[in-house]
Amino acid sequence: MKKYEPHGDDPTVLLSNGQGGLLLIREQGARALALWANKQEESAFWRADGVPLPELSWNVGGDRTWISPERDYYMDDSGQYAVPAQLDPGKWKVAQSSDSLVAVSMDCELLHGPSGRTVLLHLEKQFTLAPNPYAVNSGSSSRMDESVSYIGYEVHTHMSLTPGASRSGAKDDSAPGFCNLWSVMQVPPRGRILVPSYGPVGPRTMFSQADTVDTELTPHGFRIPCEGAHSFKLSVDALSSTGRFGYLRRLDDNRSSLVVRQFTVHPSGIYPDYPPDDPQYKGSCMQFYYDGGQLGHFAELEYHSPALSIDAPGSSSDVSRVYYFIGPHENIEQISQDMLGLRYGV
């Protein structure tokens, strides 16, 4: 197990499932920073080695919460990209901690670029461990071999929004604006993203450095290999999304790892994160990014929650679960088939 070395004032909390599995929560950024199925294995998450570069201070890895739409909160008029420091790392504080639960919260103010208005946010996150799904589904329990290690967790996220003031020189403070929770999990490269869908639906390209992105379509989903030197981002809309995706990776000649995320999809919800060429697009529920080795070499498994209008006070809650398995290829392939209806390959 790779040891985490905190830097300065950087509190962390460990949750243990009592069977060798560990979840590491970092107060700064409110991240699930590492997820170990047992003490001998590597984490499910990609994590930056050492202190990240100042201009990429957010890029430490793990599973994080951001705010969307990305182009409305992270880009200025010139197209310059910057993660708001008040959001990440922000000023999160541990509000509660025990052997079974970690709760964190913070307040922040963000600028909605297109309208020039600010939003005041109160954010809360609560982490607890999640039981092995095979332990509570007796009909499938025989498929969980003793050689497979497991750890999982559940995260509750709540956002309260209060409209703020318009900034001086605002372009159009009457322009409609949205704000939604955005979950981003960074994982190591050279695996395959597995995406079940309702029907043979391919992903939409948000952006890509190559003319085409290699995807393998199936009757009920698709696979995305995360390898090569070109970055890309793909998305799936709320009508096609099943609310579940996974990442399967070969660790060596005998063993594989599988991380699965489960979340709630609202087909009639507003998902306002849009591609550069279509600012009116409102359906991007799931997204998958690969950095092409240019920002540290990782992939990102992302999903969005339905948006709030920034014109009125409102609140939004989200619950998701993460399941992580490590074991022999054949066992992990079967778990992938059970939970996603997809395997590593044909």
ZIMOZI-V916874 format. One record per helix or strand of 2 or more residues. SS is the DSSP state (hx for helix, st for strand). FROM is the first residue (numbers start at 0). TO is the last residue. If there is no record, write none. Layout:
BEGIN
SS | FROM | TO
SS | FROM | TO
END
This chain:
BEGIN
st | 11 | 15
st | 21 | 25
hx | 27 | 29
st | 30 | 35
hx | 53 | 55
st | 62 | 67
hx | 69 | 72
st | 92 | 96
st | 100 | 111
st | 116 | 128
hx | 132 | 135
hx | 137 | 142
st | 148 | 165
st | 177 | 187
st | 191 | 196
st | 203 | 207
st | 214 | 217
st | 220 | 224
st | 231 | 236
st | 243 | 249
st | 254 | 261
st | 282 | 289
st | 297 | 303
st | 307 | 308
st | 313 | 327
hx | 328 | 339
END
